[in-house]
Amino acid sequence: MKRLKRYFVMAMAIAVIIVGIRFTQELVDGIKLLGYQPPPDIAAMATKTTMTDTGRRLFYLNQPTIETRKSSLNLCKSSEQTIVLGCYVTTKGIFLQAVTDPRLDGVMEVTAAHELLHAAYQRMSLFEQSQLNQKLRSVLAQLTNPRILKLVDTYNQQDPSSVDSELHSILGTEVRDLSSDLETYYRQYFTDRSAIVALSERYEGVFTALRNRTKTLNQQLTSRRSELDRLAAQVKQEVQGLESERSDLKAATVSSPHSDYRDRVATFNQRVQSYNQLVVRLKEQTDTYNQMVTEHNSVALEEKSLVESLENKSTVNGSTQSVAN
């Protein structure tokens, strides 16, 4: 009985400490937010990502700023060989790289939500993190999205200690179907998490479409290249045959001008006609092939320009958010 009472007292003491810490945190947060007015573009991000009052409060506490690529590179220092679009830096805040390409609409909003979740994860106790990590890992075990799995694997290789926090942000902003427990959890920060996922899917779809088109063109070019090589070899063979037959006809006009010369000329002319048709066919297929090469290069260039509009790599350790291509 005494032991039970002692455990009860200890539990109550711990609860009081936790409540005290959280009350103190609330007080500090309130002081930090005194007089803060989010810039219109920052407030618009909070609205577009459906941040709750709790989400907005934490987002604004970190006074997010939109930075140029160069400034973002300095603020979000990382050793990752991935695209850095923003970061949450403890005691400093949230920094977001400016992305202006209209084809990538939504990138900055998803990044903002991602970094907010990093800030939220850091505020949890170790026990809370441990409980949440189990649920996150359970979802990861069932994921089939190769891009996300590759991204998580990259974090595992570079910094295993960052995986749980990254999972917390990635799953919350990029995975549509989560367990009911996790959906309830994320509702602390977003009223409609699916709106964020839709933004993520939209700009990722741009890259997916370009990659798929490149893959299709590569397959078609390989097939057409084989056909062109076959036609070119056939044309070459026909040229050699016609030259040989032309020489035979010239010799025949001298040795036996009154034999079957006329019939042989008619056959030769038919063969020349077939050869000309073959050449036309080769030219048409060559033109089509060249057009496909031009399209392939254009698609590859478009994808490259999109990646370059995001690319911002660093070589120093730090906290980052990455989006795979």
Secondary structure, DSSP 8 states (H G I E B T S, - for coil): -HHHHHHHHHHHHHHHHHHHHHHHHHHHHHHHHTT----HHHHHHHHHTTB-HHHHHHHHHT--EEE-HHHHHHHS----SS-EEEEEETTTEEEEE----GGGTTHHHHHHHHHHHHHHHHHS-HHHHHHHHHHHHHHHHH---HHHHHHHHHHHHH-GGGHHHHHHHHHHHH-S---HHHHHHHTTTBS-HHHHHHHHHHHHHHHHHHHHHHHHHHHHHHHHHHHHHHHHHHHHHHHHHHHHHHHHHHHHHHH-TTSSHHHHHHHHHHHHHHHHHHHHHHHHHHHHHHHHHHHHHHHHHHHHHHHHHH-----S----EE---
